[in-house]
Amino acid sequence: MVAAASTLLLRRLPVHHVLIVIAIACLVVVGPSCCGAKVLTAQWDVEYIFWSPDGEEHMVMGINGEFPGPGLRARVGDTLQVNVTNKLHTEGVVIHWHGIRMKGRPWADGTASISQCAIAPGETFLYSFTVDKAGTYFYHGHYGMQRSAGLYGSLIVDVAEGEKEPFEYDGEFNLLLSDWWHKSVHEQEVGLSSNPFRWINEPQSLLINGRGQYNCSLASRYNSSAALPECSLGGGEQWAPNVLKVLPNKTYRLRIASTTSLASLNLAIGGHNVTVVEADGNYVQPFSTTDVDIYSGETYSVLFTTNQNPDENYWISVGVRGRLPQTPQALALVNYLPNHASKFPTSPPPVTPQWDDYNRSKAFSNRIQGLEGTTPPPPADYDRRIMLLNTQNTIDGLTVWAINNVSLSFPPTPYLGALKYGIKAAFDQTPPPDTFPDWYDIMSPPANPNATTGNAIYTLDFNSTVDVILQNANTLQPNDSEIHPWHMHGHNFWVLGYGDGKFQRGDEKLFEKAGRRPPLKNTAVIFPFGWTALRFVADNPGAWPFHCHIEPHLHMGMGVVIAEGVEFLADVPRETLSCGLTGMMFSGNGEEGHN
Ligand SMILES: O=C1O[C@H]([C@@H](O)CO)C(O)=C1O
């Protein structure tokens, strides 16, 4: 019974303690570097393991026998050295450190075909990088759809020793959110590139720290006509919900990260408001809200004060927005001590706001502004503006996504090595279009649904200021346009603003006039039939993907690659380049590069 389960849960360590123990267990301090900063090392074996994330056992991609992978925790200035051994037998693997800019070490970004060759089965690769900005981050696979297979974990960067966050709290919890399918990612991938197209459909469950419930619901007791039976837990299940143990009248920081494959989420704590203080590793102007929208690839920190009736426990609910939900909410319990964790909250879990109330979603996104004092974007006389039209298309009967009519397909040689060593045959040298035709009707399915496949890149002048307008459009179905959260590697960008319909020249200036303080982020959503304006400085030598963070959409070509300043990199380590034309070059068989 649930009551019994919760009794046992009470004896378990609270979530944040679990994560800290994991971090200590997996990261070994090997020595101080400069200024109190440390070098932290870990050995990770990536392999498929059997796991029951939601009560049904399937294969997941685990690390050191755990799902989700081990939590990492470091301080600003620390160097992380994570030695990854691929024990998958039949497929390569890479790990991307989402939100970490990798200044001066773009080859550690962990993107197959871009920053490195996938680590072959049996081989080991050392990711070595410094974390330079405090915040809430995560890591995940970035090869094929391995993130959807469960290859992810949390990564927290604390302020440097002696520094303070611009807000105070008494304790913290970490919530890594994901969505989960029972069908293997291999079957999902094949479906997406089959004719007829087989869509992955909606997830079977939502997971909080890798835990969800599929065939039963903890919420059924509040609804006499509930479709699912009430969960019966023994306590030690891999799918037992998280319990956040709190004391009354304290303030807690919730670090939330979404690594979902598809779902846009909304999180709320029954009876408690939250104050948003951080987004994507950047401080935001604090604001209070009943609930938080969180798109795939985003992270937030929110503070909440345990100022409710201390005789009660409360639910945290996470539900789907932005697509018609077919997946039950994920739940976690806020357990006011000394109450028993088995004490059911008297109120049902918070209801997730209507999935297609986009005005509500836009209002939330517009409330995210940089903390007073955040560096403002450079002035609007941008050096370059790139308009990126997002469309759903067909190529040879396959359903794809295309940007300015080009569907991205990754080449076998990593861009970074190809650029560094001047191997022109590695990818198409004709740059992709900077814009799309003025006449394009974003409100209707494409008049001509054909697109092309390509792997050309956007080369940016080093240190130039670049504006990007992400323009959404109708899919192949009439009256349909979907949410796409776009994530940029290697950079933060300022979100200048969101708009409806087709972007008109000058529209982004309206936001500057409105006196908004654009937030810095690394992921920003485009709303259906809308546009989002971003600005960034191309100041990080490397080759970086910029893509929709919905895993099947990237797989279907929804992304671009940008590159800048690769000539300023002294070296690109050969161990990242053992495949494709760079592999041939270094083994002496291929095209010689010219630098
Ligand atoms: O890429 C997608 O494909 C389907 C649908 O558009 C076609 O079946 C869907 O919902 C997506 O997000």
Ligand as a Chemical Component Dictionary entry (heavy atoms), coordinates in Angstrom:
data_LIG
# 
_chem_comp.id                   LIG 
_chem_comp.type                 NON-POLYMER 
_chem_comp.pdbx_formal_charge   0 
_chem_comp.three_letter_code    LIG 
# 
loop_
_chem_comp_atom.comp_id 
_chem_comp_atom.atom_id 
_chem_comp_atom.alt_atom_id 
_chem_comp_atom.type_symbol 
_chem_comp_atom.charge 
_chem_comp_atom.model_Cartn_x 
_chem_comp_atom.model_Cartn_y 
_chem_comp_atom.model_Cartn_z 
_chem_comp_atom.pdbx_ordinal 
LIG O1 O1 O 0 7.400 15.984 -35.856 1  
LIG C1 C1 C 0 6.245 15.677 -35.617 2  
LIG O2 O2 O 0 5.484 14.847 -36.349 3  
LIG C2 C2 C 0 4.211 14.723 -35.721 4  
LIG C3 C3 C 0 3.127 15.203 -36.628 5  
LIG O3 O3 O 0 3.382 16.514 -37.046 6  
LIG C4 C4 C 0 3.023 14.340 -37.863 7  
LIG O4 O4 O 0 2.592 13.063 -37.523 8  
LIG C5 C5 C 0 4.306 15.587 -34.561 9  
LIG O5 O5 O 0 3.315 15.780 -33.706 10 
LIG C6 C6 C 0 5.508 16.129 -34.502 11 
LIG O6 O6 O 0 5.950 16.950 -33.555 12 
# 
loop_
_chem_comp_bond.comp_id 
_chem_comp_bond.atom_id_1 
_chem_comp_bond.atom_id_2 
_chem_comp_bond.value_order 
_chem_comp_bond.pdbx_ordinal 
LIG O1 C1 DOUB 1  
LIG C1 O2 SING 2  
LIG C1 C6 SING 3  
LIG O2 C2 SING 4  
LIG C2 C3 SING 5  
LIG C2 C5 SING 6  
LIG C3 O3 SING 7  
LIG C3 C4 SING 8  
LIG C4 O4 SING 9  
LIG C5 O5 SING 10 
LIG C5 C6 DOUB 11 
LIG C6 O6 SING 12 
# 
